[in-house]
Amino acid sequence: MGQLSTYDFTFDTDVFKRLALSDSGFVFDPVTGKSYTVNDTGFWLIKQLQKNSNLNALHAQIMREFDGEVQVIERNVVEFLDQIRQYVL
């Protein structure tokens, strides 16, 4: 594992569990009233974070689900997590 395994991403799991998701990529936070749109991969990542907040488990799941260079996948995931931290958490 590389960048994702050393990434410091701490969050309240309840935040993810409260998010309402639609299959079209619409994400709604009923507490703040904010809504977001994510692509299929972002949708998948949020669903995984709703189930499990362990980044090591997330990393393993990502490697099973997606094809590509590990470094590129990890960089993209870290960038998405940074966006989540900025907008949602």
KENUPA-676288 format. One record per residue (C-alpha): residue in three letters; x, y, z. Coordinates in nm, 2 decimals. Layout:
<recs>
> aa	u	v	w
> Ala	X	Y	Z
...
</recs>
This chain:
<recs>
> aa	u	v	w
> Met	0.00	0.00	0.00
> Gly	0.12	0.35	-0.07
> Gln	-0.03	0.69	-0.04
> Leu	-0.37	0.57	0.09
> Ser	-0.23	0.36	0.37
> Thr	-0.05	0.67	0.52
> Tyr	-0.33	0.91	0.45
> Asp	-0.47	1.07	0.77
> Phe	-0.85	1.07	0.71
> Thr	-1.04	1.07	1.03
> Phe	-1.41	1.14	1.03
> Asp	-1.73	1.07	1.22
> Thr	-1.88	0.76	1.07
> Asp	-2.23	0.89	1.15
> Val	-2.18	1.17	0.89
> Phe	-2.15	0.91	0.62
> Lys	-2.43	0.70	0.75
> Arg	-2.68	0.99	0.75
> Leu	-2.61	1.08	0.38
> Ala	-2.89	0.99	0.15
> Leu	-2.77	0.86	-0.19
> Ser	-2.96	0.82	-0.51
> Asp	-2.84	0.59	-0.79
> Ser	-2.80	0.89	-1.01
> Gly	-2.51	1.02	-0.79
> Phe	-2.72	1.27	-0.59
> Val	-2.60	1.30	-0.23
> Phe	-2.81	1.48	0.04
> Asp	-2.71	1.56	0.39
> Pro	-3.03	1.60	0.59
> Val	-2.86	1.76	0.88
> Thr	-2.70	2.05	0.69
> Gly	-2.94	2.05	0.40
> Lys	-2.65	2.05	0.16
> Ser	-2.66	1.84	-0.16
> Tyr	-2.38	1.72	-0.38
> Thr	-2.34	1.52	-0.70
> Val	-2.08	1.25	-0.74
> Asn	-1.98	1.02	-1.03
> Asp	-2.01	0.65	-1.01
> Thr	-1.67	0.60	-0.84
> Gly	-1.75	0.87	-0.58
> Phe	-2.09	0.70	-0.52
> Trp	-1.91	0.37	-0.47
> Leu	-1.66	0.52	-0.23
> Ile	-1.92	0.69	-0.02
> Lys	-2.12	0.36	0.00
> Gln	-1.80	0.19	0.12
> Leu	-1.74	0.45	0.38
> Gln	-2.09	0.41	0.50
> Lys	-2.02	0.05	0.56
> Asn	-1.66	0.07	0.70
> Ser	-1.44	0.36	0.79
> Asn	-1.12	0.15	0.80
> Leu	-0.89	0.28	0.52
> Asn	-0.69	-0.05	0.50
> Ala	-1.01	-0.24	0.43
> Leu	-1.12	0.03	0.18
> His	-0.78	0.00	0.01
> Ala	-0.82	-0.37	-0.03
> Gln	-1.17	-0.33	-0.16
> Ile	-1.06	-0.07	-0.41
> Met	-0.78	-0.30	-0.54
> Arg	-1.04	-0.58	-0.59
> Glu	-1.29	-0.35	-0.77
> Phe	-1.08	-0.13	-0.99
> Asp	-0.82	-0.19	-1.26
> Gly	-0.53	0.05	-1.31
> Glu	-0.21	0.16	-1.17
> Val	-0.21	0.15	-0.79
> Gln	-0.05	0.49	-0.76
> Val	-0.30	0.66	-0.98
> Ile	-0.60	0.49	-0.81
> Glu	-0.46	0.59	-0.47
> Arg	-0.40	0.95	-0.57
> Asn	-0.75	0.98	-0.71
> Val	-0.90	0.83	-0.39
> Val	-0.70	1.07	-0.17
> Glu	-0.81	1.37	-0.38
> Phe	-1.17	1.26	-0.34
> Leu	-1.13	1.21	0.03
> Asp	-0.98	1.56	0.05
> Gln	-1.29	1.70	-0.13
> Ile	-1.52	1.51	0.11
> Arg	-1.33	1.66	0.40
> Gln	-1.37	2.01	0.25
> Tyr	-1.74	1.99	0.15
> Val	-1.91	1.73	0.37
> Leu	-1.72	1.69	0.70
</recs>
